[in-house]
Amino acid sequence: MNGTDPAPGYRTYDGRPPRRDRTAREAALMICTIADIAAGFLALWIVLHLLDANQANAFVDFVRGTADWLSGWAQDIFTMDTEALRVTLNYGLPAVVYLLIGHGTAARLHRA
């Protein structure tokens, strides 16, 4: 520790948090953003499916492919007779899991 470093746990003299805190905050923000984007794609596919979007459309195909990739581990967990309920649960569960894990990890990083 040199003469200009703050004591552990205190801010630097220019009012900015130590670099370690700033890096943790940036990592937490990145993790939250990735989790939000993943959940957004899954939610968008649920909405497009419920609204009976044109499956031949390139954008709809891209969203469906991305949602299929993101929810590959959870496909057919729920096998309801109602197609809308099945899609909502099979794509909604991964969205909730991504949000919980992403935001939970980010909160833990931000606190540390």
VEXKE-452342 format. One line per 3 residues: number of its first residue (from 1); their letters; for each residue x, y, z of N, C-alpha, C. Coordinates in Angstrom, 3 decimals. Example, Ala and Ser with C-alpha at 12.3 -4.5 7.8 and 13.67 -1.06 7.14 Angstrom:
# residues 2
1 = AS = 13.190:-5.690:7.800:12.300:-4.500:7.800:13.200:-3.300:7.800 | 12.850:-2.250:7.080:13.670:-1.060:7.140:12.900:0.030:7.870 .
# end
This chain:
# residues 112
1 = MNG = 0.858:-1.184:0.000:0.000:0.000:0.000:0.892:1.230:0.000 | 0.742:2.069:-1.032:1.531:3.296:-1.057:0.762:4.414:-0.356 | 1.316:5.598:-0.334:0.726:6.707:0.411:-0.587:7.222:-0.152 .
4 = TDP = -0.901:6.935:-1.426:-2.132:7.477:-2.010:-3.264:6.461:-2.066 | -2.990:5.195:-1.757:-4.043:4.180:-1.780:-4.937:4.336:-0.558 | -6.250:4.195:-0.741:-7.143:4.261:0.424:-7.027:2.982:1.250 .
7 = APG = -7.450:3.078:2.460:-7.484:1.894:3.312:-8.473:0.894:2.717 | -8.279:-0.395:2.969:-9.200:-1.397:2.405:-10.651:-1.105:2.776 | -11.524:-1.177:1.770:-12.946:-0.947:1.997:-13.380:0.495:1.792 .
10 = YRT = -12.442:1.402:1.589:-12.795:2.810:1.385:-12.591:3.194:-0.070 | -13.277:4.259:-0.479:-13.167:4.738:-1.856:-11.845:5.474:-2.065 | -11.474:5.610:-3.353:-10.283:6.376:-3.673:-10.560:7.845:-3.408 .
13 = YDG = -9.534:8.633:-3.438:-9.673:10.045:-3.094:-10.472:10.839:-4.126 | -10.558:10.352:-5.354:-11.328:11.079:-6.362:-12.798:10.672:-6.370 | -13.221:9.877:-5.405:-14.629:9.532:-5.278:-15.039:8.284:-6.025 .
16 = RPP = -14.158:7.708:-6.837:-14.491:6.497:-7.582:-14.233:5.275:-6.720 | -15.026:4.223:-6.933:-14.757:2.987:-6.193:-13.457:2.358:-6.683 | -12.827:1.533:-5.870:-11.608:0.854:-6.327:-11.870:0.055:-7.602 .
19 = RRD = -10.827:-0.182:-8.366:-10.954:-0.856:-9.654:-11.620:-2.221:-9.521 | -11.346:-2.942:-8.458:-11.925:-4.267:-8.246:-13.452:-4.180:-8.197 | -13.993:-3.182:-7.502:-15.442:-3.007:-7.418:-16.036:-2.654:-8.773 .
22 = RTA = -15.346:-1.817:-9.506:-15.835:-1.405:-10.821:-15.856:-2.598:-11.770 | -14.842:-3.441:-11.729:-14.786:-4.627:-12.587:-15.911:-5.600:-12.230 | -16.150:-5.797:-10.948:-17.234:-6.693:-10.521:-18.580:-6.146:-10.974 .
25 = REA = -18.760:-4.833:-10.892:-20.015:-4.223:-11.323:-20.209:-4.373:-12.829 | -19.134:-4.216:-13.586:-19.224:-4.381:-15.040:-19.519:-5.832:-15.415 | -18.901:-6.778:-14.721:-19.170:-8.194:-14.973:-20.616:-8.532:-14.625 .
28 = ALM = -21.103:-7.985:-13.520:-22.495:-8.220:-13.118:-23.452:-7.669:-14.174 | -23.151:-6.491:-14.692:-23.989:-5.896:-15.728:-23.983:-6.754:-16.996 | -22.826:-7.291:-17.356:-22.719:-8.137:-18.543:-23.535:-9.417:-18.366 .
31 = ICT = -23.451:-10.030:-17.206:-24.201:-11.257:-16.941:-25.700:-10.983:-16.975 | -26.130:-9.883:-16.358:-27.560:-9.518:-16.397:-28.030:-9.293:-17.824 | -27.220:-8.618:-18.610:-27.592:-8.322:-19.990:-27.740:-9.603:-20.810 .
34 = IAD = -26.808:-10.526:-20.655:-26.882:-11.798:-21.392:-28.114:-12.587:-20.965 | -28.380:-12.648:-19.666:-29.565:-13.364:-19.172:-30.845:-12.726:-19.692 | -30.888:-11.402:-19.708:-32.073:-10.695:-20.200:-32.299:-10.935:-21.689 .
37 = IAA = -31.225:-10.943:-22.459:-31.351:-11.185:-23.898:-31.848:-12.602:-24.157 | -31.281:-13.571:-23.426:-31.716:-14.965:-23.595:-33.197:-15.106:-23.248 | -33.605:-14.540:-22.125:-35.013:-14.615:-21.726:-35.895:-13.854:-22.715 .
40 = GFL = -35.380:-12.779:-23.272:-36.135:-12.000:-24.254:-36.416:-12.790:-25.515 | -35.417:-13.526:-26.012:-35.634:-14.367:-27.186:-36.680:-15.440:-26.900 | -36.609:-16.042:-25.724:-37.575:-17.085:-25.377:-38.982:-16.501:-25.255 .
43 = ALW = -39.096:-15.360:-24.614:-40.410:-14.718:-24.473:-40.951:-14.280:-25.835 | -40.064:-13.771:-26.686:-40.498:-13.345:-28.020:-41.020:-14.538:-28.817 | -40.356:-15.687:-28.707:-40.851:-16.856:-29.424:-42.214:-17.286:-28.897 .
46 = IVL = -42.400:-17.227:-27.581:-43.707:-17.592:-27.012:-44.789:-16.687:-27.586 | -44.526:-15.385:-27.628:-45.510:-14.433:-28.151:-45.769:-14.690:-29.630 | -44.703:-14.891:-30.413:-44.880:-15.147:-31.845:-45.674:-16.425:-32.086 .
49 = HLL = -45.423:-17.446:-31.277:-46.160:-18.700:-31.434:-47.629:-18.519:-31.053 | -47.870:-17.815:-29.958:-49.258:-17.605:-29.525:-50.047:-16.752:-30.513 | -49.356:-15.844:-31.197:-50.018:-15.005:-32.200:-50.038:-15.664:-33.574 .
52 = DAN = -49.562:-16.901:-33.644:-49.561:-17.680:-34.887:-48.806:-16.955:-36.005 | -47.560:-16.585:-35.706:-46.732:-15.873:-36.680:-46.386:-16.781:-37.861 | -46.109:-16.172:-38.995:-45.777:-16.880:-40.229:-44.443:-17.608:-40.057 .
55 = QAN = -44.470:-18.929:-40.054:-43.263:-19.735:-39.834:-42.259:-19.615:-40.985 | -42.702:-19.184:-42.149:-41.816:-19.045:-43.303:-41.033:-17.732:-43.280 | -41.404:-16.817:-42.405:-40.725:-15.531:-42.297:-39.323:-15.734:-41.721 .
58 = AFV = -38.338:-15.031:-42.273:-36.943:-15.199:-41.848:-36.738:-14.783:-40.389 | -37.375:-13.693:-39.981:-37.229:-13.237:-38.597:-37.831:-14.240:-37.624 | -39.010:-14.729:-37.936:-39.673:-15.717:-37.072:-38.828:-16.986:-37.005 .
61 = DFV = -38.272:-17.393:-38.136:-37.417:-18.573:-38.166:-36.161:-18.377:-37.321 | -35.569:-17.183:-37.384:-34.388:-16.874:-36.577:-34.716:-16.915:-35.084 | -35.824:-16.300:-34.698:-36.225:-16.284:-33.290:-36.506:-17.702:-32.812 .
64 = RGT = -37.184:-18.490:-33.639:-37.484:-19.871:-33.240:-36.208:-20.694:-33.105 | -35.290:-20.552:-34.039:-34.021:-21.285:-33.957:-33.222:-20.914:-32.719 | -33.181:-19.621:-32.409:-32.476:-19.159:-31.215:-33.156:-19.680:-29.952 .
67 = ADW = -34.477:-19.606:-29.921:-35.219:-20.098:-28.756:-35.056:-21.609:-28.608 | -35.048:-22.339:-29.710:-34.830:-23.792:-29.650:-33.449:-24.110:-29.081 | -32.446:-23.352:-29.519:-31.092:-23.575:-29.023:-30.995:-23.256:-27.530 .
70 = LSG = -31.597:-22.137:-27.120:-31.533:-21.727:-25.712:-32.307:-22.671:-24.798 | -33.361:-23.267:-25.306:-34.197:-24.132:-24.469:-34.018:-25.607:-24.787 | -32.937:-25.948:-25.464:-32.707:-27.337:-25.853:-32.701:-28.302:-24.677 .
73 = WAQ = -32.194:-27.848:-23.549:-32.127:-28.714:-22.362:-33.493:-28.927:-21.721 | -34.468:-28.103:-22.054:-35.776:-28.194:-21.409:-36.888:-28.617:-22.362 | -36.531:-29.034:-23.571:-37.564:-29.408:-24.526:-38.347:-30.619:-24.051 .
76 = DIF = -39.640:-30.527:-24.191:-40.578:-31.604:-23.867:-40.556:-32.042:-22.406 | -40.231:-31.112:-21.519:-40.404:-31.404:-20.094:-41.901:-31.521:-19.820 | -42.654:-30.606:-20.422:-44.109:-30.617:-20.281:-44.715:-31.097:-21.590 .
79 = TMD = -45.593:-32.086:-21.523:-46.215:-32.615:-22.737:-47.731:-32.514:-22.601 | -48.238:-31.301:-22.696:-49.671:-31.058:-22.620:-50.317:-31.301:-23.974 | -51.612:-31.508:-23.952:-52.353:-31.627:-25.206:-52.524:-30.278:-25.881 .
82 = TEA = -52.630:-29.231:-25.088:-52.802:-27.884:-25.624:-51.448:-27.354:-26.082 | -51.332:-27.081:-27.381:-50.071:-26.631:-27.964:-49.580:-25.322:-27.338 | -50.474:-24.367:-27.146:-50.079:-23.069:-26.601:-49.520:-23.206:-25.187 .
85 = LRV = -50.147:-24.010:-24.369:-49.667:-24.212:-23.001:-48.335:-24.950:-22.993 | -48.194:-25.927:-23.863:-46.935:-26.676:-23.955:-45.778:-25.772:-24.341 | -45.974:-24.932:-25.360:-44.916:-24.016:-25.800:-44.606:-22.996:-24.700 .
88 = TLN = -45.642:-22.471:-24.068:-45.430:-21.485:-23.009:-44.602:-22.072:-21.868 | -44.913:-23.286:-21.453:-44.176:-23.891:-20.347:-42.773:-24.349:-20.758 | -42.652:-24.958:-21.933:-41.351:-25.480:-22.359:-40.348:-24.383:-22.716 .
91 = YGL = -40.827:-23.206:-23.098:-39.918:-22.094:-23.382:-39.910:-21.087:-22.234 | -40.956:-21.047:-21.449:-41.009:-20.123:-20.318:-40.133:-20.562:-19.164 | -40.070:-21.872:-18.919:-39.220:-22.377:-17.831:-37.748:-21.999:-18.041 .
94 = PAV = -37.167:-22.228:-19.214:-35.778:-21.802:-19.404:-35.600:-20.288:-19.255 | -36.581:-19.513:-19.688:-36.474:-18.059:-19.538:-36.386:-17.681:-18.062 | -37.226:-18.281:-17.250:-37.205:-17.997:-15.807:-35.889:-18.472:-15.191 .
97 = VYL = -35.416:-19.640:-15.604:-34.155:-20.162:-15.073:-32.999:-19.244:-15.446 | -32.946:-18.790:-16.698:-31.875:-17.876:-17.111:-31.930:-16.578:-16.311 | -33.120:-16.052:-16.093:-33.236:-14.819:-15.315:-32.800:-15.028:-13.871 .
100 = LIG = -33.239:-16.106:-13.260:-32.870:-16.362:-11.859:-31.365:-16.585:-11.707 | -30.796:-17.423:-12.546:-29.362:-17.692:-12.446:-28.542:-16.456:-12.804 | -28.912:-15.790:-13.882:-28.160:-14.610:-14.316:-28.194:-13.481:-13.303 .
103 = HGT = -29.378:-13.144:-12.845:-29.490:-12.035:-11.896:-28.969:-12.421:-10.516 | -29.120:-13.693:-10.125:-28.570:-14.148:-8.863:-27.052:-14.099:-8.859 | -26.444:-14.567:-9.957:-24.984:-14.518:-10.075:-24.497:-13.076:-10.104 .
106 = AAR = -25.199:-12.232:-10.825:-24.796:-10.828:-10.910:-24.898:-10.141:-9.550 | -25.938:-10.434:-8.803:-26.091:-9.830:-7.475:-24.969:-10.285:-6.556 | -24.616:-11.538:-6.655:-23.526:-12.069:-5.811:-22.175:-11.434:-6.208 .
109 = LHR = -21.946:-11.284:-7.491:-20.721:-10.625:-7.951:-20.673:-9.168:-7.492 | -21.791:-8.508:-7.598:-21.857:-7.081:-7.257:-21.625:-6.872:-5.758 | -22.094:-7.805:-4.947:-21.922:-7.708:-3.497:-20.490:-7.979:-3.065 .
112 = A = -19.810:-8.884:-3.789:-18.470:-9.316:-3.371:-17.427:-8.239:-3.581 .
# end
